[in-house]
Amino acid sequence: MIYTYLIASKANGAKFSDLKRIRTKSVFASSEEKARKALSGLPLVFISRIPVKDTPKTILA
């Protein structure tokens, strides 16, 4: 799965449209727990989960 998150620093309770800068981060992981662990330390808001049929040969950062 590819999990995508909004990096929500200083966005507590703010509307998406009120954010001055939209930053997202995507990560390939077998579960959301592992995806969040890979991005630990970031204030994350879950956006989407996309299934991947085949395991990618390379993962771009």
N, CA, C, O and CB atoms as a CASP TS submission, in Angstrom:
PFRMAT TS
TARGET T0000
AUTHOR 0000-0000-0000
METHOD Language model
MODEL 1
PARENT N/A
ATOM      1  N   MET     1       0.830  -1.176   0.000  1.00  0.00           N
ATOM      2  CA  MET     1       0.000   0.000   0.000  1.00  0.00           C
ATOM      3  C   MET     1       0.879   1.246   0.000  1.00  0.00           C
ATOM      4  O   MET     1       1.983   1.256   0.546  1.00  0.00           O
ATOM      5  CB  MET     1      -0.947  -0.006   1.205  1.00  0.00           C
ATOM      6  N   ILE     2       0.366   2.271  -0.615  1.00  0.00           N
ATOM      7  CA  ILE     2       1.011   3.580  -0.538  1.00  0.00           C
ATOM      8  C   ILE     2       0.099   4.461   0.317  1.00  0.00           C
ATOM      9  O   ILE     2      -1.058   4.696  -0.033  1.00  0.00           O
ATOM     10  CB  ILE     2       1.258   4.210  -1.982  1.00  0.00           C
ATOM     11  N   TYR     3       0.627   4.939   1.427  1.00  0.00           N
ATOM     12  CA  TYR     3      -0.117   5.794   2.349  1.00  0.00           C
ATOM     13  C   TYR     3       0.342   7.229   2.155  1.00  0.00           C
ATOM     14  O   TYR     3       1.540   7.504   2.081  1.00  0.00           O
ATOM     15  CB  TYR     3       0.081   5.342   3.828  1.00  0.00           C
ATOM     16  N   THR     4      -0.618   8.143   2.073  1.00  0.00           N
ATOM     17  CA  THR     4      -0.302   9.555   1.898  1.00  0.00           C
ATOM     18  C   THR     4      -0.873  10.342   3.068  1.00  0.00           C
ATOM     19  O   THR     4      -2.018  10.144   3.473  1.00  0.00           O
ATOM     20  CB  THR     4      -0.857  10.088   0.550  1.00  0.00           C
ATOM     21  N   TYR     5      -0.053  11.235   3.601  1.00  0.00           N
ATOM     22  CA  TYR     5      -0.429  12.043   4.759  1.00  0.00           C
ATOM     23  C   TYR     5      -0.194  13.516   4.479  1.00  0.00           C
ATOM     24  O   TYR     5       0.711  13.887   3.732  1.00  0.00           O
ATOM     25  CB  TYR     5       0.356  11.609   6.002  1.00  0.00           C
ATOM     26  N   LEU     6      -1.018  14.339   5.085  1.00  0.00           N
ATOM     27  CA  LEU     6      -0.800  15.777   5.124  1.00  0.00           C
ATOM     28  C   LEU     6       0.089  16.041   6.324  1.00  0.00           C
ATOM     29  O   LEU     6      -0.173  15.525   7.411  1.00  0.00           O
ATOM     30  CB  LEU     6      -2.157  16.583   5.209  1.00  0.00           C
ATOM     31  N   ILE     7       1.131  16.831   6.148  1.00  0.00           N
ATOM     32  CA  ILE     7       1.963  17.240   7.275  1.00  0.00           C
ATOM     33  C   ILE     7       1.292  18.480   7.853  1.00  0.00           C
ATOM     34  O   ILE     7       1.282  19.545   7.236  1.00  0.00           O
ATOM     35  CB  ILE     7       3.475  17.522   6.842  1.00  0.00           C
ATOM     36  N   ALA     8       0.735  18.321   9.046  1.00  0.00           N
ATOM     37  CA  ALA     8      -0.196  19.307   9.587  1.00  0.00           C
ATOM     38  C   ALA     8       0.380  20.162  10.703  1.00  0.00           C
ATOM     39  O   ALA     8      -0.303  20.418  11.695  1.00  0.00           O
ATOM     40  CB  ALA     8      -1.409  18.618  10.085  1.00  0.00           C
ATOM     41  N   SER     9       1.602  20.601  10.564  1.00  0.00           N
ATOM     42  CA  SER     9       2.163  21.449  11.617  1.00  0.00           C
ATOM     43  C   SER     9       1.367  22.742  11.731  1.00  0.00           C
ATOM     44  O   SER     9       1.067  23.392  10.730  1.00  0.00           O
ATOM     45  CB  SER     9       3.649  21.757  11.336  1.00  0.00           C
ATOM     46  N   LYS    10       1.035  23.100  12.945  1.00  0.00           N
ATOM     47  CA  LYS    10       0.289  24.320  13.263  1.00  0.00           C
ATOM     48  C   LYS    10      -1.092  24.365  12.606  1.00  0.00           C
ATOM     49  O   LYS    10      -1.638  25.448  12.399  1.00  0.00           O
ATOM     50  CB  LYS    10       1.086  25.531  12.837  1.00  0.00           C
ATOM     51  N   ALA    11      -1.663  23.199  12.275  1.00  0.00           N
ATOM     52  CA  ALA    11      -2.961  23.169  11.610  1.00  0.00           C
ATOM     53  C   ALA    11      -4.050  22.609  12.523  1.00  0.00           C
ATOM     54  O   ALA    11      -5.111  22.207  12.046  1.00  0.00           O
ATOM     55  CB  ALA    11      -2.876  22.342  10.334  1.00  0.00           C
ATOM     56  N   ASN    12      -3.800  22.580  13.811  1.00  0.00           N
ATOM     57  CA  ASN    12      -4.771  22.017  14.739  1.00  0.00           C
ATOM     58  C   ASN    12      -6.109  22.726  14.626  1.00  0.00           C
ATOM     59  O   ASN    12      -6.231  23.896  14.989  1.00  0.00           O
ATOM     60  CB  ASN    12      -4.253  22.101  16.167  1.00  0.00           C
ATOM     61  N   GLY    13      -7.105  22.023  14.127  1.00  0.00           N
ATOM     62  CA  GLY    13      -8.441  22.578  13.991  1.00  0.00           C
ATOM     63  C   GLY    13      -8.629  23.482  12.793  1.00  0.00           C
ATOM     64  O   GLY    13      -9.734  23.976  12.570  1.00  0.00           O
ATOM     65  N   ALA    14      -7.587  23.714  12.018  1.00  0.00           N
ATOM     66  CA  ALA    14      -7.699  24.598  10.851  1.00  0.00           C
ATOM     67  C   ALA    14      -8.363  23.878   9.691  1.00  0.00           C
ATOM     68  O   ALA    14      -8.259  22.658   9.558  1.00  0.00           O
ATOM     69  CB  ALA    14      -6.316  25.112  10.427  1.00  0.00           C
ATOM     70  N   LYS    15      -9.045  24.641   8.856  1.00  0.00           N
ATOM     71  CA  LYS    15      -9.633  24.081   7.646  1.00  0.00           C
ATOM     72  C   LYS    15      -8.527  23.871   6.620  1.00  0.00           C
ATOM     73  O   LYS    15      -7.542  24.609   6.585  1.00  0.00           O
ATOM     74  CB  LYS    15     -10.752  25.009   7.080  1.00  0.00           C
ATOM     75  N   PHE    16      -8.706  22.865   5.797  1.00  0.00           N
ATOM     76  CA  PHE    16      -7.731  22.579   4.749  1.00  0.00           C
ATOM     77  C   PHE    16      -7.499  23.814   3.879  1.00  0.00           C
ATOM     78  O   PHE    16      -6.365  24.112   3.506  1.00  0.00           O
ATOM     79  CB  PHE    16      -8.201  21.395   3.883  1.00  0.00           C
ATOM     80  N   SER    17      -8.574  24.526   3.561  1.00  0.00           N
ATOM     81  CA  SER    17      -8.476  25.704   2.690  1.00  0.00           C
ATOM     82  C   SER    17      -7.758  26.876   3.358  1.00  0.00           C
ATOM     83  O   SER    17      -7.315  27.798   2.673  1.00  0.00           O
ATOM     84  CB  SER    17      -9.863  26.142   2.260  1.00  0.00           C
ATOM     85  N   ASP    18      -7.639  26.852   4.686  1.00  0.00           N
ATOM     86  CA  ASP    18      -6.959  27.934   5.408  1.00  0.00           C
ATOM     87  C   ASP    18      -5.445  27.742   5.505  1.00  0.00           C
ATOM     88  O   ASP    18      -4.730  28.658   5.909  1.00  0.00           O
ATOM     89  CB  ASP    18      -7.533  28.053   6.795  1.00  0.00           C
ATOM     90  N   LEU    19      -4.958  26.565   5.140  1.00  0.00           N
ATOM     91  CA  LEU    19      -3.529  26.309   5.238  1.00  0.00           C
ATOM     92  C   LEU    19      -2.774  27.127   4.196  1.00  0.00           C
ATOM     93  O   LEU    19      -3.169  27.173   3.031  1.00  0.00           O
ATOM     94  CB  LEU    19      -3.233  24.811   5.064  1.00  0.00           C
ATOM     95  N   LYS    20      -1.700  27.763   4.611  1.00  0.00           N
ATOM     96  CA  LYS    20      -0.911  28.588   3.692  1.00  0.00           C
ATOM     97  C   LYS    20      -0.063  27.728   2.766  1.00  0.00           C
ATOM     98  O   LYS    20       0.169  28.082   1.610  1.00  0.00           O
ATOM     99  CB  LYS    20      -0.016  29.550   4.474  1.00  0.00           C
ATOM    100  N   ARG    21       0.390  26.613   3.280  1.00  0.00           N
ATOM    101  CA  ARG    21       1.249  25.730   2.489  1.00  0.00           C
ATOM    102  C   ARG    21       0.769  24.294   2.698  1.00  0.00           C
ATOM    103  O   ARG    21       0.607  23.847   3.833  1.00  0.00           O
ATOM    104  CB  ARG    21       2.766  25.889   2.892  1.00  0.00           C
ATOM    105  N   ILE    22       0.544  23.579   1.602  1.00  0.00           N
ATOM    106  CA  ILE    22       0.106  22.189   1.675  1.00  0.00           C
ATOM    107  C   ILE    22       1.328  21.308   1.435  1.00  0.00           C
ATOM    108  O   ILE    22       1.944  21.359   0.370  1.00  0.00           O
ATOM    109  CB  ILE    22      -1.036  21.884   0.632  1.00  0.00           C
ATOM    110  N   ARG    23       1.669  20.506   2.432  1.00  0.00           N
ATOM    111  CA  ARG    23       2.781  19.576   2.289  1.00  0.00           C
ATOM    112  C   ARG    23       2.267  18.169   2.551  1.00  0.00           C
ATOM    113  O   ARG    23       1.580  17.920   3.542  1.00  0.00           O
ATOM    114  CB  ARG    23       3.949  19.936   3.256  1.00  0.00           C
ATOM    115  N   THR    24       2.607  17.253   1.656  1.00  0.00           N
ATOM    116  CA  THR    24       2.206  15.867   1.830  1.00  0.00           C
ATOM    117  C   THR    24       3.440  14.976   1.801  1.00  0.00           C
ATOM    118  O   THR    24       4.498  15.353   1.297  1.00  0.00           O
ATOM    119  CB  THR    24       1.197  15.442   0.741  1.00  0.00           C
ATOM    120  N   LYS    25       3.269  13.790   2.354  1.00  0.00           N
ATOM    121  CA  LYS    25       4.333  12.797   2.358  1.00  0.00           C
ATOM    122  C   LYS    25       3.683  11.449   2.088  1.00  0.00           C
ATOM    123  O   LYS    25       2.676  11.108   2.708  1.00  0.00           O
ATOM    124  CB  LYS    25       5.130  12.796   3.720  1.00  0.00           C
ATOM    125  N   SER    26       4.253  10.680   1.164  1.00  0.00           N
ATOM    126  CA  SER    26       3.757   9.342   0.857  1.00  0.00           C
ATOM    127  C   SER    26       4.816   8.321   1.221  1.00  0.00           C
ATOM    128  O   SER    26       6.014   8.591   1.131  1.00  0.00           O
ATOM    129  CB  SER    26       3.369   9.218  -0.636  1.00  0.00           C
ATOM    130  N   VAL    27       4.365   7.142   1.634  1.00  0.00           N
ATOM    131  CA  VAL    27       5.287   6.079   2.026  1.00  0.00           C
ATOM    132  C   VAL    27       4.679   4.732   1.638  1.00  0.00           C
ATOM    133  O   VAL    27       3.469   4.533   1.734  1.00  0.00           O
ATOM    134  CB  VAL    27       5.592   6.134   3.558  1.00  0.00           C
ATOM    135  N   PHE    28       5.536   3.817   1.201  1.00  0.00           N
ATOM    136  CA  PHE    28       5.119   2.458   0.882  1.00  0.00           C
ATOM    137  C   PHE    28       5.281   1.607   2.132  1.00  0.00           C
ATOM    138  O   PHE    28       6.366   1.547   2.710  1.00  0.00           O
ATOM    139  CB  PHE    28       5.944   1.871  -0.311  1.00  0.00           C
ATOM    140  N   ALA    29       4.190   0.939   2.558  1.00  0.00           N
ATOM    141  CA  ALA    29       4.248   0.099   3.752  1.00  0.00           C
ATOM    142  C   ALA    29       3.132  -0.935   3.692  1.00  0.00           C
ATOM    143  O   ALA    29       2.161  -0.766   2.955  1.00  0.00           O
ATOM    144  CB  ALA    29       4.136   0.955   5.043  1.00  0.00           C
ATOM    145  N   SER    30       3.273  -2.003   4.467  1.00  0.00           N
ATOM    146  CA  SER    30       2.263  -3.065   4.481  1.00  0.00           C
ATOM    147  C   SER    30       1.081  -2.742   5.391  1.00  0.00           C
ATOM    148  O   SER    30       0.042  -3.395   5.302  1.00  0.00           O
ATOM    149  CB  SER    30       2.893  -4.369   4.917  1.00  0.00           C
ATOM    150  N   SER    31       1.225  -1.734   6.275  1.00  0.00           N
ATOM    151  CA  SER    31       0.124  -1.331   7.151  1.00  0.00           C
ATOM    152  C   SER    31       0.254   0.150   7.487  1.00  0.00           C
ATOM    153  O   SER    31       1.322   0.744   7.335  1.00  0.00           O
ATOM    154  CB  SER    31       0.105  -2.186   8.449  1.00  0.00           C
ATOM    155  N   GLU    32      -0.852   0.736   7.947  1.00  0.00           N
ATOM    156  CA  GLU    32      -0.801   2.146   8.325  1.00  0.00           C
ATOM    157  C   GLU    32       0.119   2.349   9.530  1.00  0.00           C
ATOM    158  O   GLU    32       0.810   3.362   9.630  1.00  0.00           O
ATOM    159  CB  GLU    32      -2.215   2.671   8.637  1.00  0.00           C
ATOM    160  N   GLU    33       0.120   1.398  10.421  1.00  0.00           N
ATOM    161  CA  GLU    33       0.992   1.490  11.594  1.00  0.00           C
ATOM    162  C   GLU    33       2.465   1.584  11.176  1.00  0.00           C
ATOM    163  O   GLU    33       3.221   2.383  11.730  1.00  0.00           O
ATOM    164  CB  GLU    33       0.776   0.273  12.518  1.00  0.00           C
ATOM    165  N   LYS    34       2.865   0.770  10.205  1.00  0.00           N
ATOM    166  CA  LYS    34       4.252   0.802   9.725  1.00  0.00           C
ATOM    167  C   LYS    34       4.539   2.093   8.964  1.00  0.00           C
ATOM    168  O   LYS    34       5.643   2.633   9.044  1.00  0.00           O
ATOM    169  CB  LYS    34       4.538  -0.413   8.826  1.00  0.00           C
ATOM    170  N   ALA    35       3.554   2.582   8.232  1.00  0.00           N
ATOM    171  CA  ALA    35       3.727   3.844   7.497  1.00  0.00           C
ATOM    172  C   ALA    35       3.937   4.993   8.472  1.00  0.00           C
ATOM    173  O   ALA    35       4.837   5.812   8.286  1.00  0.00           O
ATOM    174  CB  ALA    35       2.503   4.127   6.591  1.00  0.00           C
ATOM    175  N   ARG    36       3.106   5.056   9.514  1.00  0.00           N
ATOM    176  CA  ARG    36       3.254   6.116  10.515  1.00  0.00           C
ATOM    177  C   ARG    36       4.587   6.008  11.255  1.00  0.00           C
ATOM    178  O   ARG    36       5.206   7.020  11.586  1.00  0.00           O
ATOM    179  CB  ARG    36       2.096   6.064  11.516  1.00  0.00           C
ATOM    180  N   LYS    37       5.024   4.774  11.512  1.00  0.00           N
ATOM    181  CA  LYS    37       6.303   4.577  12.194  1.00  0.00           C
ATOM    182  C   LYS    37       7.456   5.086  11.327  1.00  0.00           C
ATOM    183  O   LYS    37       8.414   5.664  11.839  1.00  0.00           O
ATOM    184  CB  LYS    37       6.510   3.086  12.539  1.00  0.00           C
ATOM    185  N   ALA    38       7.359   4.868  10.010  1.00  0.00           N
ATOM    186  CA  ALA    38       8.393   5.344   9.086  1.00  0.00           C
ATOM    187  C   ALA    38       8.463   6.868   9.060  1.00  0.00           C
ATOM    188  O   ALA    38       9.509   7.443   8.761  1.00  0.00           O
ATOM    189  CB  ALA    38       8.130   4.814   7.676  1.00  0.00           C
ATOM    190  N   LEU    39       7.350   7.513   9.374  1.00  0.00           N
ATOM    191  CA  LEU    39       7.292   8.978   9.365  1.00  0.00           C
ATOM    192  C   LEU    39       7.166   9.545  10.777  1.00  0.00           C
ATOM    193  O   LEU    39       6.654  10.648  10.969  1.00  0.00           O
ATOM    194  CB  LEU    39       6.119   9.454   8.509  1.00  0.00           C
ATOM    195  N   SER    40       7.633   8.790  11.750  1.00  0.00           N
ATOM    196  CA  SER    40       7.478   9.216  13.142  1.00  0.00           C
ATOM    197  C   SER    40       8.127  10.573  13.381  1.00  0.00           C
ATOM    198  O   SER    40       9.159  10.904  12.799  1.00  0.00           O
ATOM    199  CB  SER    40       8.080   8.176  14.089  1.00  0.00           C
ATOM    200  N   GLY    41       7.500  11.333  14.240  1.00  0.00           N
ATOM    201  CA  GLY    41       7.995  12.668  14.553  1.00  0.00           C
ATOM    202  C   GLY    41       7.304  13.764  13.763  1.00  0.00           C
ATOM    203  O   GLY    41       7.431  14.942  14.096  1.00  0.00           O
ATOM    204  N   LEU    42       6.568  13.385  12.710  1.00  0.00           N
ATOM    205  CA  LEU    42       5.845  14.377  11.916  1.00  0.00           C
ATOM    206  C   LEU    42       4.384  14.431  12.353  1.00  0.00           C
ATOM    207  O   LEU    42       3.802  13.390  12.659  1.00  0.00           O
ATOM    208  CB  LEU    42       5.946  14.051  10.408  1.00  0.00           C
ATOM    209  N   PRO    43       3.781  15.613  12.391  1.00  0.00           N
ATOM    210  CA  PRO    43       2.358  15.730  12.727  1.00  0.00           C
ATOM    211  C   PRO    43       1.530  15.359  11.483  1.00  0.00           C
ATOM    212  O   PRO    43       1.369  16.174  10.575  1.00  0.00           O
ATOM    213  CB  PRO    43       2.009  17.190  13.227  1.00  0.00           C
ATOM    214  N   LEU    44       1.011  14.128  11.450  1.00  0.00           N
ATOM    215  CA  LEU    44       0.377  13.592  10.249  1.00  0.00           C
ATOM    216  C   LEU    44      -1.141  13.583  10.323  1.00  0.00           C
ATOM    217  O   LEU    44      -1.728  13.345  11.379  1.00  0.00           O
ATOM    218  CB  LEU    44       0.868  12.202   9.996  1.00  0.00           C
ATOM    219  N   VAL    45      -1.764  13.846   9.181  1.00  0.00           N
ATOM    220  CA  VAL    45      -3.205  13.674   9.002  1.00  0.00           C
ATOM    221  C   VAL    45      -3.365  12.755   7.802  1.00  0.00           C
ATOM    222  O   VAL    45      -2.895  13.066   6.708  1.00  0.00           O
ATOM    223  CB  VAL    45      -3.960  15.065   8.792  1.00  0.00           C
ATOM    224  N   PHE    46      -4.032  11.618   8.007  1.00  0.00           N
ATOM    225  CA  PHE    46      -4.199  10.628   6.940  1.00  0.00           C
ATOM    226  C   PHE    46      -5.016  11.210   5.788  1.00  0.00           C
ATOM    227  O   PHE    46      -6.054  11.834   6.011  1.00  0.00           O
ATOM    228  CB  PHE    46      -4.879   9.356   7.485  1.00  0.00           C
ATOM    229  N   ILE    47      -4.540  11.002   4.541  1.00  0.00           N
ATOM    230  CA  ILE    47      -5.260  11.467   3.352  1.00  0.00           C
ATOM    231  C   ILE    47      -5.771  10.292   2.534  1.00  0.00           C
ATOM    232  O   ILE    47      -6.962  10.221   2.230  1.00  0.00           O
ATOM    233  CB  ILE    47      -4.357  12.357   2.487  1.00  0.00           C
ATOM    234  N   SER    48      -4.872   9.355   2.168  1.00  0.00           N
ATOM    235  CA  SER    48      -5.319   8.251   1.309  1.00  0.00           C
ATOM    236  C   SER    48      -4.455   7.014   1.460  1.00  0.00           C
ATOM    237  O   SER    48      -3.343   7.043   1.986  1.00  0.00           O
ATOM    238  CB  SER    48      -5.322   8.686  -0.139  1.00  0.00           C
ATOM    239  N   ARG    49      -5.034   5.919   0.966  1.00  0.00           N
ATOM    240  CA  ARG    49      -4.338   4.632   0.931  1.00  0.00           C
ATOM    241  C   ARG    49      -4.590   4.048  -0.446  1.00  0.00           C
ATOM    242  O   ARG    49      -5.742   3.885  -0.849  1.00  0.00           O
ATOM    243  CB  ARG    49      -4.828   3.652   2.081  1.00  0.00           C
ATOM    244  N   ILE    50      -3.530   3.731  -1.173  1.00  0.00           N
ATOM    245  CA  ILE    50      -3.655   3.213  -2.530  1.00  0.00           C
ATOM    246  C   ILE    50      -3.027   1.825  -2.569  1.00  0.00           C
ATOM    247  O   ILE    50      -1.855   1.667  -2.225  1.00  0.00           O
ATOM    248  CB  ILE    50      -2.979   4.168  -3.571  1.00  0.00           C
ATOM    249  N   PRO    51      -3.795   0.814  -2.987  1.00  0.00           N
ATOM    250  CA  PRO    51      -3.212  -0.526  -3.083  1.00  0.00           C
ATOM    251  C   PRO    51      -2.205  -0.611  -4.228  1.00  0.00           C
ATOM    252  O   PRO    51      -2.349   0.045  -5.259  1.00  0.00           O
ATOM    253  CB  PRO    51      -4.314  -1.574  -3.276  1.00  0.00           C
ATOM    254  N   VAL    52      -1.200  -1.425  -4.016  1.00  0.00           N
ATOM    255  CA  VAL    52      -0.181  -1.658  -5.041  1.00  0.00           C
ATOM    256  C   VAL    52      -0.248  -3.140  -5.393  1.00  0.00           C
ATOM    257  O   VAL    52      -0.123  -3.996  -4.517  1.00  0.00           O
ATOM    258  CB  VAL    52       1.271  -1.237  -4.545  1.00  0.00           C
ATOM    259  N   LYS    53      -0.446  -3.442  -6.678  1.00  0.00           N
ATOM    260  CA  LYS    53      -0.582  -4.838  -7.096  1.00  0.00           C
ATOM    261  C   LYS    53       0.734  -5.601  -6.979  1.00  0.00           C
ATOM    262  O   LYS    53       0.754  -6.727  -6.481  1.00  0.00           O
ATOM    263  CB  LYS    53      -1.090  -4.908  -8.528  1.00  0.00           C
ATOM    264  N   ASP    54       1.820  -5.006  -7.428  1.00  0.00           N
ATOM    265  CA  ASP    54       3.136  -5.635  -7.362  1.00  0.00           C
ATOM    266  C   ASP    54       4.041  -4.815  -6.463  1.00  0.00           C
ATOM    267  O   ASP    54       3.914  -3.593  -6.391  1.00  0.00           O
ATOM    268  CB  ASP    54       3.756  -5.783  -8.771  1.00  0.00           C
ATOM    269  N   THR    55       4.943  -5.479  -5.789  1.00  0.00           N
ATOM    270  CA  THR    55       5.899  -4.770  -4.969  1.00  0.00           C
ATOM    271  C   THR    55       6.842  -3.986  -5.871  1.00  0.00           C
ATOM    272  O   THR    55       7.449  -4.559  -6.776  1.00  0.00           O
ATOM    273  CB  THR    55       6.679  -5.743  -4.063  1.00  0.00           C
ATOM    274  N   PRO    56       6.971  -2.703  -5.641  1.00  0.00           N
ATOM    275  CA  PRO    56       7.852  -1.904  -6.497  1.00  0.00           C
ATOM    276  C   PRO    56       9.305  -2.346  -6.355  1.00  0.00           C
ATOM    277  O   PRO    56       9.740  -2.728  -5.269  1.00  0.00           O
ATOM    278  CB  PRO    56       7.720  -0.413  -6.155  1.00  0.00           C
ATOM    279  N   LYS    57      10.044  -2.294  -7.439  1.00  0.00           N
ATOM    280  CA  LYS    57      11.454  -2.680  -7.435  1.00  0.00           C
ATOM    281  C   LYS    57      12.304  -1.606  -6.767  1.00  0.00           C
ATOM    282  O   LYS    57      13.280  -1.917  -6.085  1.00  0.00           O
ATOM    283  CB  LYS    57      11.950  -2.933  -8.867  1.00  0.00           C
ATOM    284  N   THR    58      11.934  -0.344  -6.962  1.00  0.00           N
ATOM    285  CA  THR    58      12.624   0.759  -6.309  1.00  0.00           C
ATOM    286  C   THR    58      11.594   1.713  -5.738  1.00  0.00           C
ATOM    287  O   THR    58      10.492   1.851  -6.268  1.00  0.00           O
ATOM    288  CB  THR    58      13.569   1.491  -7.294  1.00  0.00           C
ATOM    289  N   ILE    59      11.960   2.356  -4.671  1.00  0.00           N
ATOM    290  CA  ILE    59      11.092   3.342  -4.043  1.00  0.00           C
ATOM    291  C   ILE    59      11.816   4.680  -4.099  1.00  0.00           C
ATOM    292  O   ILE    59      12.927   4.817  -3.587  1.00  0.00           O
ATOM    293  CB  ILE    59      10.730   2.942  -2.564  1.00  0.00           C
ATOM    294  N   LEU    60      11.181   5.660  -4.723  1.00  0.00           N
ATOM    295  CA  LEU    60      11.780   6.985  -4.823  1.00  0.00           C
ATOM    296  C   LEU    60      11.482   7.790  -3.580  1.00  0.00           C
ATOM    297  O   LEU    60      10.370   7.740  -3.056  1.00  0.00           O
ATOM    298  CB  LEU    60      11.275   7.718  -6.062  1.00  0.00           C
ATOM    299  N   ALA    61      12.444   8.515  -3.115  1.00  0.00           N
ATOM    300  CA  ALA    61      12.250   9.338  -1.908  1.00  0.00           C
ATOM    301  C   ALA    61      11.778  10.713  -2.303  1.00  0.00           C
ATOM    302  O   ALA    61      11.555  11.561  -1.439  1.00  0.00           O
ATOM    303  CB  ALA    61      13.553   9.439  -1.080  1.00  0.00           C
TER
END
